[in-house]
Structures are given as C-alpha cells and as structure tokens.
Amino acid sequence: MKHFLKSTGIIVLLASNALFAQNQVTLSADLGKHTINRHIYGHFAEHLGKCIYGGFYVGENNTKIPNKDGVRMDVVNALKKMKIPNLRWPGGCFADTYQWKDGIGPKANRPKIVNVWWGNVTEDNSFGTHDFLNMCELIGTEPYLAGNVGSGTVKDLSDWVQYVNFKGVSPMSDLRAKNGRPEPWKVRYWGVGNEAWGCGGNMKPDYYANIYRQYATFMNASWENNESLFRIASGASDNDYQWTETLMREIPHKMLEGIAVHHYSVIDWKQKGPSTTFTEELYFKTMKEALLMDELITRHSTVMDKYDPVKKVALVVDEWGGWYDVEPGTNPGFLFQQNTMRDAVLAGATLNIFHKHCERVRMANLAQVVNVLQSVILTNEEKMILTPTYHVMEMYNVHQDATMLPVAVQSNDYVVGNEKLPAVSVSASRDKNGLTHVSLVNIDPNKPQEITVNLRGMKASGVTGRILTSAKVQDYNSFENPGKVQPASFNGANLNGEVLKVKLPPVSVVVLELK
C-alpha cells in the first residue's frame, strides 16, 4: 500500500511538473545575428473614410483643432511618440485611381475626384503630394508612396518620381519649385501598384510581372550619394504562393527590392463579426487567422529562397490587421471599427511573428493609422483617443533596429471547443545599448500563464516591465473613457540567475527589459 501511494505521489508530481513545464522559453542571446528592421513597424494611410480628411487633415482654416498647414498636431505628436518609421499613402485600392498631378498647385484650382472604392464620396484633392510629404517630415517618418499602375501610365509614375526626388533642372523639379518646394523630399519607398490581382487591375501574375518590369525601368530618379529607390511589387493575397513564385521567377532581381503580401485577420468576408461585442468563439477564430501569419510568411519565404537564397528581396507585409464589421450607424464604405484588447494581443502576436522572420520580412504596414480598420488613433472633431493597438506598438518600439534573439517556445494550449491555439507568444531582441527586451503575449482570455524563460549566453542583473491588459478582451478606449486600457508597470517577473519567471494575466501583452 505504501509503495502504491509513493508511486501515485510521484505520478501526481510528474503530472504537475509537466503541466508547469508547458510554458517553457529558451532565449539564446548568443545566437542573435539578424536585425529587426524598424520598418516592420510601418503604418498605412489611405483616402478612405475619415483617415485623411477628418483624421490627419482638418484644413488650414480650422481654428478649433491645433494644426500646422491643416494637419492636426495631436495626431502628429502621438505618432512621434510611437516612433512610426514609415507611412504608406495614398492607398490601397485608392492608389490605382489616384492622379497625383490633380493634388498639386493652388488648392482652389485642384479638380475634384470621386472615391469610387470607398463610399463614392467626392474629394477636393486639398490633401496631395506636398501635404503628405510635408506631414511625414513633421512626424519624422519616411514616406512610402503607392504608384498608380491600374489606371495610370508609365509616364505618370516616372514623372512623380522625378517630381519628388530629382535635384537639379528638369520639368518636374521645376514644377515642384514653382509649387513652393525647391528641395526634393528624397522618397525611397515606392509601391508599383497595389493588389494587381484585384482592385489594382484584376491582372494575372505573368501579365503583372511584365507590367512591373516596364514601370520599374523608368523609375530611375535618384538623388545625391547614389541613393536609389526601394521598389515594391504588388504581391500576393494570403496563400497565393503561385503569385510570389511568378514574380520571383520573371522579374530580374536587380529591378526588385521587395515583394508585398497582404493578410487580414478576417473570420468571414461576408460576415466579419462585431468589433466590441464579439463572443469568445469569434475571438478564437480571429486569433487563429492572426497566427496563420507565421505559416504564410514561412511558405512565401520558402518560395523566395528558391530564387533568392541570399535574401536580397524583402518580403513586405504592407497590409495586415483585424477587419470586422463597421460600427453600427456608420458608413459601411468608411470601415470605421473600434479597437479592443483583442486587437492588442493580435498586434503583439503578429509583431512577434515578424521578429521571428526578420531576415526576410523587413517592412510591414498596419492597416490603418487613423479611423479605419485596426487604427492606432481614433478622432471625433476635437477629441482624439489612443487605442490598445497604439499602446502595443509604442511598447514594442524598443525592438526597432535591434538584434533579434532567437527564442524556442513551448506553450500551453488555449482551447475553445475542439480547437486549440498556443496561448503564449514570445520574441526578444538586444538593442545598441546592450539592453535585452522580451515581449510576451497571453491570448487566453480566461487563464493566466506562468512562463519560465531560460536565458542562455547572457547575464542579467535586473528586470523591469510594462503591461497592457484589461478585465475583458472586449474592453476598449472610448471618447467618454479614453484611458480605460493603457500601459502600467509590471511586477510579475522574477529573475534568479539564468532563469526568468513571468506570470502573465489573461489577455495581456508584456514587454520586459533586462539589464
């Protein structure tokens, strides 16, 4: 009987240890060699709903909202704090209808345009090239211009490149100077069309590859010190690996710096679900789509490795994020949605995936920055709020241009019905000052997670941290309660030699700093 009890006790002890051992992380600080490019933290501003007009731009004559040349300064300052590295404009689908020459010169003389993709609203072109590029200078971010390939011409795009970049005497630089800007802006990042397989022209991959070659040939206006353009091909939707294969095979790599891919965390395109009143089942499905990003990047990268083993060409995830039904009572063409703790953990887990793949993924753009889809900022007249996603992006900016430190993660399962997902997501990096940062996400809205992080190849003397969490995964910041979800100091980490133990509350994002 004593032998049986002793054996039973051993079994119980082993089972308990096995359960605790599920959340095990090995951080190999001595194996870091790839840089997490800061441009992974890029954003996206399209002429859509109230992203530009009413979001960024409120007009030069607005006396209620502090602005510079019509651009609201509270948004500028918030993006500065977030350390936004690049901003994509003017689309999106809108880019392939946009005629850039209609948006320069005296504003009173600019022709109107109908935004056929997003609500059929009439725009007055008061926010154009000068407005956007000057705004980027205000923010301290690099512009990423998306060229019109779907309905434009090679000359249109070639002229745009010359207009914003050429230093010297030329028709376009002379026109730029006439419009008040003698010096070029030196725009490096250029998209050669957008979603050419769909709203950008419904093209087949072979056809688009030839079109790309034609356009890229004439995008050749560089500036001093032999700086050159970073040209990004319109890439695949989700798991269209054939599109990536065709472009990598048919476009000479000397003409190509990046290939895009788009993936949204959408449950069902016909019934996307609400942004705040979702059930746990819908939450699980959203996170399943978000975590699919890891597989998509892995498989697109495998295709790219076949043609580009040295990884010259970057994979650019220039549209990603959660996409839900619009808020009740709002224009369905404006894509305005609220932003909850679901979006916070979605962002944290996605950024961890980008860090993991940083050797190939060197740029990404969250859709979109203000008032559209998974926004970091929402505005309503004079009011502005920062969303949970904003706080995650701000907390994570310590990883920008840091060295990625490999992590091996063994995670508990988050289970709903007959399906399961890893509950814990982790990434780590070491910055130029030698500080190590560890980002951890618990997507389980019901259970805390105890995590043991084994530190290899480093010695740490202390740990501090910040946390973003809330009582419910549906919690969000509103104009009535703008501070409901915001970062706080985190005291749930304990360092003992080479072992770091962390206890994450349900549905939480934590960033630790090891000294």
C-alpha positions as CSV (number, residue, x, y, z in Angstrom):
1,M,0.0,0.0,0.0
2,K,2.9,2.4,0.9
3,H,4.5,1.5,-2.4
4,F,1.3,2.3,-4.3
5,L,0.9,5.7,-2.5
6,K,4.5,6.6,-3.2
7,S,4.1,5.7,-6.9
8,T,0.9,7.7,-7.0
9,G,2.6,10.7,-5.5
10,I,5.4,10.5,-8.0
11,I,2.9,10.3,-10.8
12,V,1.0,13.4,-9.5
13,L,4.2,15.3,-9.0
14,L,5.4,14.4,-12.5
15,A,2.0,15.4,-13.9
16,S,2.1,18.7,-12.1
17,N,5.6,19.4,-13.3
18,A,4.7,18.5,-16.8
19,L,1.8,21.0,-16.7
20,F,4.0,23.8,-15.4
21,A,6.7,22.9,-17.9
22,Q,4.4,23.6,-20.8
23,N,5.2,27.3,-20.9
24,Q,9.0,27.0,-21.4
25,V,11.0,29.5,-23.3
26,T,14.7,29.3,-24.2
27,L,16.2,32.6,-25.2
28,S,19.6,32.2,-27.0
29,A,21.2,35.6,-26.5
30,D,24.5,34.4,-28.0
31,L,22.9,33.4,-31.3
32,G,21.5,36.8,-32.4
33,K,22.6,37.9,-35.8
34,H,19.7,39.4,-37.8
35,T,18.3,42.9,-37.3
36,I,14.6,43.7,-36.7
37,N,14.2,46.4,-39.3
38,R,12.4,49.4,-37.8
39,H,10.3,49.5,-41.0
40,I,8.4,46.4,-39.7
41,Y,6.6,49.0,-37.6
42,G,5.2,50.9,-40.6
43,H,1.7,52.2,-41.0
44,F,-0.8,52.9,-43.7
45,A,-3.0,55.9,-44.5
46,E,-5.5,55.6,-47.4
47,H,-8.0,58.0,-48.8
48,L,-10.8,56.0,-47.1
49,G,-13.5,57.2,-44.7
50,K,-12.0,59.6,-42.2
51,C,-8.4,58.6,-42.3
52,I,-7.2,61.6,-44.3
53,Y,-10.0,64.1,-44.3
54,G,-11.2,64.4,-40.7
55,G,-8.4,62.2,-39.3
56,F,-5.0,63.6,-40.3
57,Y,-6.2,66.6,-42.2
58,V,-8.7,69.2,-40.8
59,G,-8.0,72.1,-43.1
60,E,-5.8,75.2,-42.8
61,N,-8.7,77.3,-41.7
62,N,-9.7,75.2,-38.7
63,T,-9.5,77.2,-35.5
64,K,-10.8,74.6,-33.1
65,I,-8.2,71.9,-33.6
66,P,-4.5,72.9,-33.3
67,N,-2.9,72.2,-36.7
68,K,0.0,73.0,-39.0
69,D,-1.0,73.6,-42.6
70,G,-4.2,71.7,-41.8
71,V,-2.6,68.6,-40.2
72,R,-3.7,68.1,-36.7
73,M,-0.8,68.3,-34.3
74,D,-2.2,65.9,-31.6
75,V,-2.0,63.1,-34.2
76,V,1.5,64.1,-35.3
77,N,2.7,64.1,-31.7
78,A,1.2,60.8,-30.9
79,L,2.8,59.2,-33.9
80,K,6.2,60.7,-33.0
81,K,6.0,59.1,-29.5
82,M,5.1,55.8,-31.2
83,K,8.2,56.2,-33.4
84,I,6.5,55.4,-36.6
85,P,9.2,54.6,-39.2
86,N,7.2,54.8,-42.4
87,L,3.8,55.7,-43.7
88,R,2.2,54.3,-46.8
89,W,-0.1,56.6,-49.0
90,P,-2.4,57.2,-50.8
91,G,-3.7,53.6,-50.9
92,G,-4.7,50.8,-51.1
93,C,-7.2,50.4,-53.8
94,F,-7.5,54.2,-54.0
95,A,-3.9,54.4,-55.2
96,D,-4.8,52.8,-58.6
97,T,-7.3,55.6,-59.3
98,Y,-5.2,58.5,-57.9
99,Q,-3.9,61.1,-60.3
100,W,-1.1,62.8,-58.4
101,K,-0.9,65.9,-60.6
102,D,-4.5,66.7,-59.6
103,G,-3.3,67.1,-56.0
104,I,-0.5,69.8,-56.5
105,G,-0.6,73.5,-57.1
106,P,-3.1,76.1,-55.7
107,K,-5.8,74.2,-53.8
108,A,-8.6,76.3,-55.3
109,N,-7.6,75.1,-58.8
110,R,-7.4,71.4,-58.0
111,P,-10.1,69.2,-59.6
112,K,-12.5,67.1,-57.6
113,I,-12.4,63.3,-57.6
114,V,-15.0,60.7,-56.7
115,N,-13.6,58.0,-54.4
116,V,-15.2,55.0,-56.2
117,W,-13.7,52.4,-53.9
118,W,-14.7,53.8,-50.6
119,G,-18.2,55.2,-50.4
120,N,-18.4,57.2,-53.7
121,V,-17.6,60.4,-51.8
122,T,-16.4,63.4,-53.6
123,E,-13.0,64.7,-52.5
124,D,-11.5,68.1,-53.4
125,N,-7.8,67.0,-53.6
126,S,-6.9,69.5,-50.9
127,F,-4.6,66.9,-49.4
128,G,-2.0,66.0,-52.0
129,T,1.7,65.2,-52.5
130,H,3.1,68.3,-50.8
131,D,0.7,67.9,-47.9
132,F,1.5,64.3,-47.3
133,L,5.3,64.6,-47.7
134,N,5.5,67.7,-45.5
135,M,3.4,65.9,-42.9
136,C,5.9,63.0,-43.0
137,E,8.6,65.5,-42.2
138,L,6.6,66.8,-39.3
139,I,6.2,63.3,-37.9
140,G,9.8,62.3,-38.6
141,T,8.8,59.3,-40.7
142,E,9.7,58.0,-44.2
143,P,7.1,58.2,-46.9
144,Y,6.1,55.1,-48.8
145,L,4.3,56.2,-52.0
146,A,2.0,53.7,-53.8
147,G,2.0,54.4,-57.5
148,N,-1.0,54.1,-59.9
149,V,-0.4,51.2,-62.2
150,G,-4.1,50.1,-62.6
151,S,-5.4,53.2,-64.3
152,G,-2.2,55.3,-64.7
153,T,0.7,55.4,-67.2
154,V,4.4,54.7,-67.0
155,K,5.0,58.4,-67.6
156,D,2.7,59.4,-64.8
157,L,4.7,57.4,-62.3
158,S,8.0,58.3,-63.8
159,D,7.1,62.0,-63.5
160,W,6.0,61.5,-59.9
161,V,9.4,60.0,-59.0
162,Q,11.1,62.9,-60.7
163,Y,8.8,65.5,-59.1
164,V,9.6,64.4,-55.5
165,N,13.2,63.3,-55.9
166,F,15.1,65.0,-58.6
167,K,17.6,67.6,-57.6
168,G,18.5,69.9,-60.5
169,V,16.9,71.3,-63.6
170,S,14.1,69.1,-65.0
171,P,10.4,69.7,-66.0
172,M,9.1,68.1,-62.8
173,S,11.6,69.6,-60.4
174,D,11.0,73.0,-61.9
175,L,7.2,72.4,-61.3
176,R,7.9,71.3,-57.7
177,A,9.8,74.5,-57.1
178,K,7.1,76.6,-58.7
179,N,4.7,75.0,-56.2
180,G,6.8,76.1,-53.3
181,R,9.3,73.3,-52.7
182,P,12.8,73.8,-54.2
183,E,14.5,70.9,-52.5
184,P,13.4,67.3,-53.2
185,W,11.9,65.1,-50.5
186,K,14.1,62.1,-51.3
187,V,11.4,59.4,-51.2
188,R,12.9,56.0,-51.1
189,Y,10.0,53.6,-50.8
190,W,7.7,53.1,-53.8
191,G,4.9,50.6,-54.4
192,V,4.5,49.7,-58.1
193,G,0.7,49.3,-58.0
194,N,-1.5,47.7,-55.3
195,E,-3.3,44.4,-55.3
196,A,-2.8,44.0,-59.0
197,W,-4.7,40.6,-58.7
198,G,-7.8,42.5,-57.6
199,C,-8.7,46.2,-57.3
200,G,-5.4,47.2,-58.9
201,G,-6.5,45.8,-62.3
202,N,-7.5,42.1,-61.9
203,M,-4.3,41.0,-63.6
204,K,-2.8,37.6,-63.9
205,P,0.7,37.2,-62.3
206,D,2.6,36.8,-65.6
207,Y,0.9,39.9,-67.0
208,Y,1.7,41.9,-63.9
209,A,5.3,40.8,-63.9
210,N,5.7,42.3,-67.4
211,I,3.9,45.4,-66.4
212,Y,6.1,45.8,-63.3
213,R,9.3,45.4,-65.4
214,Q,8.1,48.2,-67.7
215,Y,7.2,50.6,-64.9
216,A,10.3,49.9,-62.8
217,T,12.5,50.6,-65.8
218,F,11.5,54.2,-65.8
219,M,11.6,54.7,-62.0
220,N,15.2,55.9,-62.1
221,A,15.4,59.4,-60.5
222,S,17.9,59.1,-57.6
223,W,19.5,61.8,-55.5
224,E,22.9,62.5,-54.2
225,N,25.3,59.8,-52.9
226,N,23.9,57.3,-55.4
227,E,20.8,56.7,-53.2
228,S,18.4,54.5,-55.1
229,L,14.7,53.6,-54.9
230,F,13.3,50.7,-53.0
231,R,10.7,49.4,-55.4
232,I,8.0,47.1,-54.0
233,A,6.0,44.8,-56.3
234,S,2.3,44.3,-55.8
235,G,2.3,40.9,-54.0
236,A,0.0,38.0,-53.2
237,S,-3.1,37.8,-51.2
238,D,-2.8,35.4,-48.3
239,N,-1.7,32.0,-49.5
240,D,-1.4,32.7,-53.3
241,Y,2.2,31.3,-53.4
242,Q,2.0,31.0,-57.2
243,W,1.8,34.8,-57.4
244,T,5.0,35.1,-55.4
245,E,6.7,32.4,-57.4
246,T,5.8,34.0,-60.8
247,L,7.2,37.4,-59.7
248,M,10.4,36.0,-58.2
249,R,11.0,34.0,-61.4
250,E,10.0,36.6,-64.0
251,I,11.3,39.9,-62.6
252,P,15.1,40.4,-62.6
253,H,16.1,40.9,-59.0
254,K,18.2,44.0,-60.0
255,M,14.9,45.7,-60.7
256,L,13.2,44.5,-57.5
257,E,13.8,45.4,-53.8
258,G,10.6,44.0,-52.2
259,I,7.5,41.9,-52.8
260,A,4.3,42.6,-50.9
261,V,1.9,40.2,-49.3
262,H,-1.5,41.1,-47.7
263,H,-3.2,39.2,-44.9
264,Y,-6.1,40.4,-42.8
265,S,-7.5,38.5,-39.7
266,V,-11.0,38.1,-41.1
267,I,-13.4,35.5,-39.9
268,D,-15.7,35.6,-42.9
269,W,-15.7,38.3,-45.6
270,K,-19.5,38.2,-45.8
271,Q,-20.0,38.3,-42.0
272,K,-16.9,39.7,-40.2
273,G,-18.4,40.0,-36.8
274,P,-18.6,43.0,-34.4
275,S,-15.6,44.9,-33.2
276,T,-16.6,45.0,-29.5
277,T,-19.5,42.7,-28.7
278,F,-17.9,39.5,-30.1
279,T,-18.1,36.1,-28.4
280,E,-15.2,34.0,-27.3
281,E,-15.8,31.8,-30.3
282,L,-15.4,34.7,-32.7
283,Y,-12.3,35.9,-30.7
284,F,-10.7,32.5,-31.1
285,K,-11.4,32.5,-34.9
286,T,-9.8,35.9,-35.2
287,M,-6.7,34.9,-33.4
288,K,-6.5,31.7,-35.5
289,E,-6.4,33.9,-38.6
290,A,-3.8,36.2,-37.0
291,L,-1.5,33.4,-36.0
292,L,-1.7,32.0,-39.6
293,M,0.6,34.8,-40.5
294,D,3.5,32.6,-39.3
295,E,2.7,29.9,-41.8
296,L,2.1,32.4,-44.7
297,I,5.4,34.1,-44.2
298,T,7.2,30.8,-43.9
299,R,5.8,29.4,-47.1
300,H,6.2,32.7,-49.1
301,S,9.8,32.9,-47.8
302,T,10.4,29.3,-49.0
303,V,9.3,30.2,-52.5
304,M,11.5,33.3,-52.4
305,D,14.5,31.3,-51.1
306,K,14.3,29.1,-54.2
307,Y,15.1,32.1,-56.4
308,D,16.9,34.4,-53.9
309,P,18.9,32.3,-51.4
310,V,20.8,35.4,-50.2
311,K,17.6,37.1,-49.3
312,K,18.2,40.3,-51.4
313,V,14.5,40.8,-52.0
314,A,12.5,41.7,-48.9
315,L,9.0,40.3,-48.1
316,V,6.9,43.4,-47.3
317,V,3.6,42.7,-45.4
318,D,2.2,46.1,-46.3
319,E,-1.4,45.4,-45.2
320,W,-2.3,43.4,-42.1
321,G,-4.6,43.7,-39.1
322,G,-8.0,42.8,-37.8
323,W,-11.0,43.5,-40.1
324,Y,-14.5,43.5,-38.6
325,D,-18.0,44.8,-39.4
326,V,-18.2,48.6,-39.2
327,E,-19.6,50.3,-36.1
328,P,-23.4,50.4,-36.1
329,G,-24.8,53.5,-37.7
330,T,-21.6,54.4,-39.6
331,N,-21.0,54.4,-43.4
332,P,-20.2,50.9,-44.5
333,G,-17.7,52.3,-47.0
334,F,-15.7,54.0,-44.3
335,L,-14.5,50.9,-42.5
336,F,-14.6,52.5,-39.0
337,Q,-14.3,50.0,-36.2
338,Q,-13.5,50.1,-32.5
339,N,-10.3,48.6,-31.1
340,T,-10.2,46.3,-28.1
341,M,-7.8,44.1,-26.2
342,R,-8.4,41.5,-28.9
343,D,-6.6,43.9,-31.3
344,A,-3.8,44.5,-28.7
345,V,-2.9,40.8,-28.4
346,L,-3.4,40.4,-32.2
347,A,-0.8,43.1,-32.8
348,G,1.6,41.8,-30.2
349,A,1.5,38.2,-31.5
350,T,1.8,39.4,-35.1
351,L,4.8,41.6,-34.3
352,N,6.4,38.6,-32.6
353,I,6.0,36.7,-35.8
354,F,7.6,39.5,-37.9
355,H,10.5,39.5,-35.5
356,K,11.0,35.8,-35.9
357,H,11.1,36.2,-39.7
358,C,13.1,39.5,-39.7
359,E,15.8,38.1,-42.1
360,R,13.2,38.1,-44.9
361,V,10.4,40.4,-43.5
362,R,12.0,43.8,-43.5
363,M,8.9,46.1,-43.8
364,A,5.2,45.9,-42.8
365,N,2.3,48.3,-42.6
366,L,-0.6,48.0,-40.2
367,A,-3.9,49.0,-41.7
368,Q,-4.7,51.7,-41.0
369,V,-3.4,54.5,-38.8
370,V,-6.4,56.7,-38.1
371,N,-10.2,55.9,-38.0
372,V,-10.0,52.9,-40.4
373,L,-9.7,49.2,-39.6
374,Q,-7.2,48.4,-36.8
375,S,-6.4,52.0,-36.1
376,V,-3.9,53.2,-33.5
377,I,-5.7,56.6,-33.3
378,L,-9.4,57.5,-33.4
379,T,-10.7,61.1,-33.8
380,N,-14.0,62.8,-33.4
381,E,-13.9,66.5,-34.1
382,E,-11.6,68.0,-31.4
383,K,-11.3,64.7,-29.5
384,M,-8.6,62.1,-30.0
385,I,-8.0,58.7,-28.3
386,L,-5.2,56.2,-28.4
387,T,-6.3,52.6,-29.0
388,P,-5.0,49.4,-27.3
389,T,-3.1,48.7,-30.6
390,Y,-1.4,52.1,-30.3
391,H,-0.1,51.2,-26.8
392,V,1.3,47.8,-28.0
393,M,3.1,49.5,-31.0
394,E,4.5,52.1,-28.6
395,M,5.6,49.5,-26.0
396,Y,7.2,47.3,-28.8
397,N,9.2,50.2,-30.4
398,V,12.2,49.2,-28.3
399,H,12.7,46.3,-30.8
400,Q,13.2,48.7,-33.7
401,D,16.6,48.1,-35.4
402,A,17.7,45.8,-32.5
403,T,19.3,42.4,-33.0
404,M,16.7,39.6,-32.9
405,L,17.5,37.0,-30.3
406,P,16.1,33.5,-31.2
407,V,13.5,32.0,-28.8
408,A,12.2,28.5,-28.6
409,V,8.7,28.4,-27.2
410,Q,6.8,25.5,-25.7
411,S,3.3,26.8,-24.9
412,N,0.2,25.8,-23.1
413,D,-2.9,25.5,-25.3
414,Y,-5.8,27.9,-25.4
415,V,-8.7,25.7,-26.1
416,V,-12.2,26.5,-27.4
417,G,-14.4,23.6,-28.3
418,N,-12.4,21.1,-30.3
419,E,-9.8,23.5,-31.4
420,K,-6.6,24.9,-29.8
421,L,-4.0,27.6,-30.3
422,P,-0.7,28.3,-28.5
423,A,-1.6,30.5,-25.6
424,V,1.8,32.2,-25.4
425,S,3.7,34.2,-28.0
426,V,7.3,35.5,-27.3
427,S,10.1,37.4,-29.1
428,A,13.3,39.0,-27.9
429,S,16.0,41.5,-29.0
430,R,19.1,43.3,-27.9
431,D,19.4,47.0,-28.6
432,K,22.5,49.0,-29.4
433,N,23.0,49.9,-25.7
434,G,23.1,46.2,-24.8
435,L,19.7,46.1,-23.2
436,T,17.6,42.9,-23.8
437,H,13.8,43.3,-24.4
438,V,11.4,40.4,-24.2
439,S,7.8,40.7,-25.5
440,L,5.3,38.2,-24.2
441,V,1.6,37.8,-25.2
442,N,-1.1,35.7,-23.5
443,I,-4.0,35.3,-25.9
444,D,-6.1,33.2,-23.4
445,P,-8.8,35.5,-22.1
446,N,-9.6,33.1,-19.1
447,K,-6.3,31.8,-17.7
448,P,-3.1,33.3,-16.5
449,Q,0.1,31.8,-17.9
450,E,3.2,31.1,-15.8
451,I,6.3,31.1,-18.1
452,T,9.8,30.0,-17.4
453,V,12.4,31.7,-19.6
454,N,15.8,30.1,-19.7
455,L,18.5,32.7,-20.5
456,R,21.4,31.4,-22.5
457,G,24.5,33.3,-23.4
458,M,23.7,36.3,-21.2
459,K,23.8,37.5,-17.7
460,A,21.2,39.9,-16.4
461,S,21.1,41.7,-13.1
462,G,17.6,43.1,-13.1
463,V,14.3,43.1,-14.8
464,T,11.6,45.8,-15.3
465,G,8.5,45.8,-17.4
466,R,5.3,47.3,-18.7
467,I,1.9,45.5,-19.2
468,L,-1.2,46.2,-21.2
469,T,-4.3,44.3,-20.0
470,S,-7.9,44.7,-19.0
471,A,-10.6,42.8,-17.3
472,K,-12.3,41.7,-20.5
473,V,-11.0,41.0,-24.0
474,Q,-13.8,43.2,-25.3
475,D,-12.6,46.3,-23.4
476,Y,-11.7,49.4,-25.4
477,N,-11.0,53.1,-25.1
478,S,-13.9,55.3,-25.9
479,F,-14.2,59.1,-26.3
480,E,-16.1,59.0,-23.0
481,N,-13.5,56.8,-21.2
482,P,-10.2,57.3,-23.2
483,G,-8.0,55.8,-20.5
484,K,-9.7,52.5,-19.8
485,V,-6.9,50.5,-21.4
486,Q,-3.4,51.8,-21.0
487,P,0.0,50.5,-20.1
488,A,1.1,50.1,-16.5
489,S,4.2,49.0,-14.6
490,F,4.6,45.2,-14.5
491,N,5.7,43.4,-11.4
492,G,5.1,39.8,-12.4
493,A,8.6,38.9,-13.4
494,N,11.3,37.4,-11.2
495,L,14.9,37.0,-12.2
496,N,17.0,34.3,-10.5
497,G,20.4,33.8,-12.2
498,E,19.8,32.5,-15.7
499,V,16.1,31.8,-15.1
500,L,13.3,34.4,-15.6
501,K,9.9,33.5,-14.3
502,V,6.9,35.5,-15.6
503,K,3.2,35.3,-14.7
504,L,1.0,36.8,-17.4
505,P,-2.6,37.7,-16.6
506,P,-5.3,36.6,-19.1
507,V,-5.4,38.5,-22.4
508,S,-2.2,40.6,-21.8
509,V,0.8,42.0,-23.5
510,V,4.1,42.5,-21.6
511,V,7.4,44.0,-22.6
512,L,10.3,43.3,-20.2
513,E,13.7,45.0,-20.1
514,L,16.7,43.0,-18.8
515,K,19.8,44.9,-17.6
